[in-house]
């Protein structure tokens, strides 16, 4: 029987990355003399890739492509050197991945974080897990909620869509799964509220990673 596939978002779903992302965004803002943002503000800015994070973090009047390009190098320089300072897996996630792997369920990551950081974080925090694909934001590939990244993983693994479960913590993730025509589980421990997630009518919504194991078939 064809085993299922679980595709996980990264930031806010597998890993609590907000402290390091906020620090990198503020390092970039400071480098160009812009005011810094609180971690709470940054939590609302993430989810659509680095450019959108920086655009949202910039002050009014500076949310331009030109200013984003100016502060991008400082963001990458800081984040590449500090991406595991405070980042940690959410409680229960390593155990969930191990249990799914033991069952023969295929696992993958689909993130809007740039590819090199996505790969480094997954390798660092989940060294014992074999992922069928670890895909981040890459040149020429549209970011989520465009379904391209999910379509790519589904095709790569040869999994029927009815056996795919997408797991994410944001409105972007809910839209991505819908656009890709796969079932979706919203998790409440990430960067968005339960109320917002529920408004997208996901197939499942959970506060406990252990429940995800029962959603896969």
C-alpha positions as CSV (number, residue, x, y, z in Angstrom):
1,X,0.0,0.0,0.0
2,X,1.2,3.5,-0.9
3,X,2.4,5.2,2.3
4,X,1.4,8.8,3.0
5,X,3.4,12.0,2.8
6,X,3.6,14.7,5.4
7,X,4.9,18.1,4.3
8,X,5.9,20.5,7.1
9,X,6.3,24.2,7.0
10,X,9.5,25.2,8.9
11,X,9.3,28.5,10.8
12,X,6.5,28.4,13.4
13,X,5.7,24.8,12.7
14,X,8.8,22.6,13.2
15,X,11.1,25.3,14.6
16,X,10.6,28.4,16.9
17,X,12.8,30.7,14.9
18,X,11.4,34.1,15.7
19,X,14.1,35.3,18.1
20,X,16.8,34.8,15.5
21,X,14.7,36.2,12.7
22,X,13.9,39.3,14.7
23,X,17.5,39.8,15.6
24,X,18.6,39.5,12.0
25,X,15.9,41.9,10.8
26,X,16.9,44.4,13.4
27,X,20.6,44.1,12.6
28,X,19.7,44.9,9.0
29,X,17.5,47.9,10.0
30,X,20.3,49.2,12.3
31,X,22.9,48.9,9.6
32,X,21.1,51.4,7.5
33,X,20.0,53.7,10.4
34,X,16.3,52.6,10.5
35,X,14.4,52.1,13.7
36,X,14.3,48.6,15.1
37,X,11.1,46.4,15.6
38,X,9.9,44.4,18.6
39,X,9.9,40.6,18.4
40,X,6.1,40.7,18.5
41,X,6.0,42.9,15.4
42,X,8.5,40.6,13.6
43,X,6.3,37.6,14.4
44,X,3.5,39.2,12.3
45,X,6.0,40.1,9.5
46,X,7.3,36.6,8.8
47,X,5.8,33.9,6.6
48,X,6.2,35.2,3.1
49,X,10.0,35.1,2.6
50,X,12.9,37.5,3.5
51,X,11.9,40.3,1.1
52,X,8.4,40.6,2.5
53,X,9.8,40.4,6.1
54,X,12.2,43.3,5.4
55,X,9.6,45.3,3.5
56,X,7.2,45.0,6.5
57,X,9.9,45.9,9.0
58,X,10.9,49.0,7.2
59,X,9.3,52.3,8.3
60,X,6.6,54.0,6.3
61,X,8.0,55.8,3.3
62,X,10.8,53.2,2.9
63,X,8.9,50.1,2.1
64,X,10.4,50.1,-1.4
65,X,12.2,47.4,-3.5
66,X,15.2,49.7,-3.4
67,X,15.4,49.9,0.4
68,X,14.7,46.2,0.7
69,X,17.7,45.5,-1.6
70,X,19.8,47.9,0.5
71,X,19.2,46.1,3.8
72,X,19.1,42.5,2.5
73,X,22.9,41.9,2.7
74,X,23.0,42.9,6.4
75,X,20.1,40.5,7.1
76,X,21.8,37.6,5.4
77,X,25.2,38.3,7.0
78,X,23.7,38.3,10.5
79,X,21.3,35.4,10.0
80,X,23.7,33.1,8.4
81,X,26.0,33.5,11.5
82,X,23.3,33.3,14.1
83,X,20.5,31.1,12.8
84,X,20.7,28.6,15.6
85,X,21.4,31.0,18.5
86,X,17.9,30.8,20.0
87,X,16.0,28.7,17.5
88,X,14.7,25.4,18.9
89,X,12.3,22.6,17.8
90,X,8.9,22.9,19.3
91,X,8.2,20.4,22.1
92,X,7.2,17.0,20.7
93,X,8.2,17.7,17.1
94,X,11.4,15.6,17.0
95,X,9.4,12.7,18.6
96,X,6.6,13.1,16.0
97,X,9.0,13.0,13.1
98,X,10.7,9.9,14.5
99,X,7.4,8.1,15.0
100,X,6.2,8.9,11.5
101,X,9.6,7.8,10.0
102,X,9.3,4.5,11.8
103,X,5.9,3.9,10.3
104,X,7.4,4.5,6.8
105,X,5.6,7.8,6.3
106,X,7.4,10.0,3.8
107,X,8.5,13.4,5.3
108,X,9.3,16.7,3.6
109,X,9.8,20.4,4.4
110,X,8.4,23.2,2.3
111,X,9.5,26.7,3.5
112,X,9.6,30.3,2.3
113,X,12.9,30.6,4.1
114,X,15.8,30.8,1.7
115,X,17.1,27.4,0.6
116,X,20.6,27.3,2.3
117,X,19.2,28.3,5.7
118,X,16.3,25.9,5.4
119,X,18.7,23.0,4.7
120,X,21.1,24.0,7.5
121,X,18.4,24.3,10.1
122,X,16.8,20.9,9.2
123,X,20.1,19.2,9.2
124,X,21.1,20.8,12.5
125,X,18.0,20.1,14.4
126,X,16.7,16.8,12.9
127,X,19.9,14.9,12.0
128,X,18.3,11.5,12.5
129,X,15.4,12.2,10.1
130,X,15.5,11.3,6.4
131,X,13.4,13.8,4.5
132,X,12.3,13.0,1.0
133,X,12.7,16.7,0.1
134,X,13.8,19.9,2.0
135,X,12.8,22.8,-0.2
136,X,13.1,26.5,0.6
137,X,12.8,29.7,-1.3
138,X,14.9,29.5,-4.5
139,X,15.5,31.8,-7.4
140,X,12.8,31.7,-10.0
141,X,10.4,29.6,-7.9
142,X,7.4,31.5,-6.6
143,X,6.9,31.5,-2.8
144,X,4.0,30.1,-0.9
145,X,1.0,30.4,-1.1
146,X,1.8,29.6,-4.7
147,X,1.5,25.7,-4.7
148,X,4.6,25.1,-6.9
149,X,6.8,24.0,-4.0
150,X,4.2,21.5,-2.8
151,X,3.5,20.3,-6.3
152,X,7.3,19.7,-6.7
153,X,7.4,17.5,-3.5
154,X,4.3,15.6,-4.5
155,X,5.7,14.8,-7.9
156,X,9.2,14.0,-6.5
157,X,7.7,11.4,-4.1
158,X,5.1,10.1,-6.4
159,X,2.4,10.4,-3.7
160,X,-1.3,10.6,-4.6
161,X,-2.7,13.9,-3.3
162,X,-5.3,12.3,-1.2
163,X,-2.5,10.7,0.9
164,X,-0.7,14.1,1.4
165,X,-1.0,16.0,4.7
166,X,0.4,19.6,4.8
167,X,1.2,20.9,8.3
168,X,1.6,24.6,8.9
169,X,1.1,27.5,11.4
170,X,0.0,30.4,9.2
171,X,-2.6,31.8,6.8
172,X,0.1,31.4,4.1
173,X,0.2,27.6,4.8
174,X,-3.6,27.2,4.8
175,X,-3.8,28.9,1.4
176,X,-0.8,26.9,0.1
177,X,-2.5,23.6,0.9
178,X,-5.8,24.7,-0.6
179,X,-4.0,25.8,-3.8
180,X,-2.2,22.5,-4.0
181,X,-5.4,20.4,-3.4
182,X,-4.1,18.6,-0.3
183,X,-5.4,18.1,3.2
184,X,-4.1,20.6,5.8
185,X,-3.5,20.6,9.5
186,X,-3.2,24.0,11.3
187,X,-0.9,24.0,14.4
188,X,-1.5,26.6,17.1
189,X,1.9,26.8,18.7
190,X,3.4,29.0,15.9
191,X,3.2,32.6,14.7
192,X,-0.6,33.0,14.1
193,X,-3.7,32.8,16.3
194,X,-6.1,29.9,16.4
195,X,-8.9,32.2,15.4
196,X,-7.1,33.3,12.2
197,X,-6.2,29.7,11.3
198,X,-9.8,28.5,12.0
199,X,-11.1,31.1,9.6
200,X,-9.5,29.2,6.8
201,X,-11.4,26.0,7.7
202,X,-8.4,23.6,7.8
203,X,-9.1,19.9,7.7
204,X,-7.6,19.7,11.2
205,X,-6.4,22.1,13.9
206,X,-4.3,21.0,16.8
207,X,-2.5,22.2,19.9
208,X,-0.6,18.9,20.3
209,X,1.9,17.4,17.9
210,X,1.0,13.9,18.9
211,X,-2.4,14.3,17.3
212,X,-0.8,14.7,13.9
213,X,0.2,11.0,13.8
214,X,-3.5,10.0,13.7
215,X,-4.2,12.3,10.7
216,X,-1.8,10.4,8.4
217,X,-2.8,7.4,6.3
